[in-house]
Amino acid sequence: MNLTYYLNRFIDHFKKSKKKEWLENLIRNVETAKEENKTLAFKVVEIKEKGFLVKVSGLFAFISFNHMPWKYYDFESWEIICPKLINKRFYCKIYQIKQDPFSVIANGEIPQFKKHELKIGETYSGIAIKKSRYGIYIEIGYQFDWKFGSITGLIHESQFSNKTNFLDSKIGDEFETTYLGKNEKGQLIFGYDSEKADWFLGKPQQLIGQKTWAKVVHENNEAGVRFLVKGKYSGKLSSLKKDYPPGYYRKKMKMAANELKHGKIINCEVIRCQKKDMMLIIKWLDYKIPNDLGNYSLKSNLKEESIKKLQEIKNEIEIN
């Protein structure tokens, strides 16, 4: 019994001695790294009030939000993204070592990420880290396992299918969204509406001056007819005199267009656009006056007020 007791004490002492020696080696390694300004790997363990508890070379250390490899400007964003950071490998240098009590402070503000260019039109996964009245700011860097660091962009509120969907969205929500390109401020823009994306990128505008085709569309409760240029971009026929040769029957053409069947294809030329309304203005190239529209009377081309005046004149002549 006594032999077992002393044997266990010897084993415990040996383990503690080995553990102490192991810990001293870890501390020496970190001190050497600081002296030699070496770069060390670290992994995020958990979030604290002003930064992260991390593991560096086997020791716990602290990195403030201000000295992480990238910046967010509020605690809430870090809190939202934290689950995507746990146990991920980043790099740092040792900033400070304190002895009593022992602590290590690290600095992650060092070059460590590869450059990556997003592809316009491709879909990416992102998590909402901030919301404003203009839209949702998303982080997609985690999709690449943080190899390229933080990649943030904006889904503008106009990209949501309706106002309610935008208002119901909240930080922490994850989105599958399409990269549209950069705006004039260099900000990454994401969205859902492919037509809006193309307008943002200037694709419909490139059709101006080109001859192409358009599909006729009739929709319920919609006055008149509209067109889908190349089956995709909203378009409408020009009614301006300057766009047609002298003597062109624009009114008859408009009436003929309204008679076109849903889904019919016409040949057209894109003559300009209304960017604000995302509308291409087109000229109908293969328009011919149908037989049933060919014999319009003068009456069919006059306004109702003019017709009334002519009728009054006719009545006066008949009386006299």
N, C-alpha and C positions, 0 to 999 in steps of 0.2 A: 504493500500500500504506500509506504513512505517512498519507495523507489519510483513508483508511478508519479507521485506528487512532484518530486524533484525533477523527474524527466520532463513533465509538462511545463514546469517553470523554465527549464533550460530551453525548451522549444520556443516558448513565448518570447523569451529574452532574445533568442536567435532571430526570430521573425521581426521583432521590433528593431533589432540592430540592423538587419538587412533593409527594412523599410526606411529607417533613418538614413542609411547609406544611399539608398535609391533616391530618396527625396533630395538629399544634398547634391547628388549628381545632376538632378533636374534643375536645381537652382543654379549650380555652376554653369550649366549649359546656357541657361537664359541670360545670366550675367555676361558670359562670353559673347553671346549674340548681340547684346546691347553695346559692349565695348567695341566690337568689330562691325557694328551697324549691319548685321546680317538680316536677311528677310526670312521670316518664319511663317509657317502655315498656321491658321487658326480655324476653329469651328465654333459657330454660335451655339450656346447652351440654352440661354433664356434671356428674356427682355427684363430690364430694370427701369427705374424711373427716368434715368438720364442716359442710358446706353445699354450695352449687352454684356452679360457674363459669357466669357468665351474660354476655350481650352487652347493653350499655346504650349507646345512641347511637353505635354503631360501635366501642366500646371494651369490652375484657374487664373484668369486675368480679366481685366475690364477694358472695354472700348466705348468711349462716349459716342453718342449719335453724330457729333460734330467731327469725329475722326474715323467714321466708317468709310469704306471704299467709295461710297456715293452719298448724296445728301437728299433727305426729304426735309420739309420745312415745318413739320408738326409731329408730335408724338403719335397721333392717331394713325398716320400713314405707316410708321414703323410698327405699330401694334398690329395693324391689318396684315402686313407683309411678313411678320415674324415667323409664322408657321412654315412659310416657304424658305426660310433661312436656316432653320434648325439643322445642325449636323452637315451643313454645306461648307466646303473648303474655300477659304479666302486667304489673303496674305497680309502680313503686317511687319512692322519693326517694333522693338521694345522701346517704349518712351521713358518709362520710369520704373524703378524697383525700390520699394520701401521695406525696411527690415523689421520694424516694431510698430504694429503687427506687420507681418510679411504680406506684401501685395505687389501685383504686377499690373502696370498700365500700358496698353499697347496702342499703336497708331496704324490704322488701316489705310491712310491716305497716301498710297504709293501706287505707281503704275502696275497694273496686273491684268488688264482685260484686253482681249482681241477686239478689233474693230469689226462691226458687222453691219451690212446694208440690208434693210428690209426690202422685200420685193413688192412693188405696187400691184395690187389686185389679189395678193395672197391673204389667206385667213390665218389669224394668230389668236392665241388664248391670252387673256389679260384679266387682272383683278383690279377692281375699282379701289383706289386709295384716297380719292378726294372727289367731292362733288361741288359744283358751283352752279349759278343760274345759267351759265353758258353750256355746261355739259359735264361729262364724267371723265376724270383723269384716270388712266389705267396704267398698270405696270405689267409688261410682258417679258421682262428679263428672266423670270423663273422658268419660262418655257424652254429656254436654252441652258437650263441648269446653271445660270448666272455666269456662263463663260464670257459673256460680253457685258457683264455688269447690269446696271439698271437701264431699262429702255422704257421710257414713259411717253404717253401721247394722250390726245384728247378725242373723245367721241362727242361731237357737237350735238346739242339737244335737237337740232333739226334732223339728225340722222335717225332718230327714233320714229317708229311708225306712227305714234301719236303722242300727245302731251302727257297723257296718263302714264304710259310706259316709262317715260323719262322721270316723271315725278315719283313713281313707285320704286325706281332703281335706287340702290343705296351702296355705301362703301362696303367693301367685302364681297360684293356680288362678282361672279366671274362671267366673262363675256367671250363669245367667239365672234371676232370682228375682222373686217377687211382693212388692210392698209391702203390708204388713198394717196399718200404722198405728204409733202411738207407745205405748210402755208407760207405766207410772205414773211412771217417771223421765224421761220425755220422749225416750227413746231410740228411734230409728227401728228398726222390726222388719221383717225380710223372711222369706219362707218359700216352701214349695212346696205344702203340703197345704191345699186350698181349704176343706175342712171345718174344719180347725184355725183357718184364717184367719177364717172366719165366727164361730167361737166366740170368738176373740180380740176381734172387733169387736162381739160381742153380737147378731148377727143371729138365731140360733136362739132365744135367750132372748125375743126379741120375739114369738114364736109362742105363748108361754104365755097361756092363756085363749082361744085361737082354735080354731075348728073348721076342720079341713083334711083332707087325705088322706095315706095312707101306703101304701107298697108292701111286700108280703110278700117276705121273703128267706129262703131255705133255703140253707145252705152245707154243704159236705162236712165231716164230723167236727165239726159244731156241734150241740150239744144244743138242742132246741126251735127256735123261730122268732124272727126279729128283723124290724124294720121300718125302712124309710127314709121318714121324714116329708118330704113334698113331694119324694120321690125323692132326697133328699140327706142329711138328718141322721139319724143313728142314733137309734132309738127302741125302747122296750119297753112292754108293757102293764103297767099298775099292778095289783098284787095286794092292795093295801091295802083293808080293809073300808070305811074312811072315804071312799073315792073313789066308792062305789057306793050306790045306794038299798037300803033294807032288803029282805032276801029275794033279793038278786041272786046268781045262781049263778056265783060267780067261778071256782070250780074247773072247772065245765063250760065256761065261756068260754075258759079257758086250754087245755083239751083241744081245743076247737073251733078255736082259733087255730093249734094245732100241725098241724091237719088242712088248713089253708088251703094252696092251691097256690102255688108260687113265682111271683112276678110279679102276684098278685092285688092289687087296690086295695081298701082299706077306708076308710070314713069314720071320723074320730077327732077327739078334742079333746086338745090339749096342756095338761096340768094342772100340770106343773112340770118341772124339769130337774135333772140331776146334772152340774154344770159340770166337776168334776174328771174324770169319765168321759166327758164330752162326749156325754151321753145325754138325750134327751127322754122324759119319762114321759107316756104317752098313755092315753086311755080309748076303747075301741072303741064307737062310737056306733050302728052298724047291726048289732050282734050279735043273732042269733036262734038259738035252740037248734035245730040240724038234727034231722030226724026220727030219724036213727040214733043221736042222742045224747039224745033226749027221754025215754026210759024207763029212766033209770039206776036200778038197785036201790040199796038202802041200802048194800049191800056195796061198790059202786063208789065210795062217798063216805067209806068208813072206812079208817083206817090199818091196816096189816097186823097190828100188835099187837092192835088192837081186834077184828079179825076172828078171831084165834086165841082170844081170851078168850071171844067169843061161841060159837065152835065147842066149846070146853071145856064151857061151860054147857049147850049143846045135848046133848052126849054124856052129861053127868051126868043130865039130865032123862030121856033115852031109857033109860038103865040103870035108873033108879028107876021 
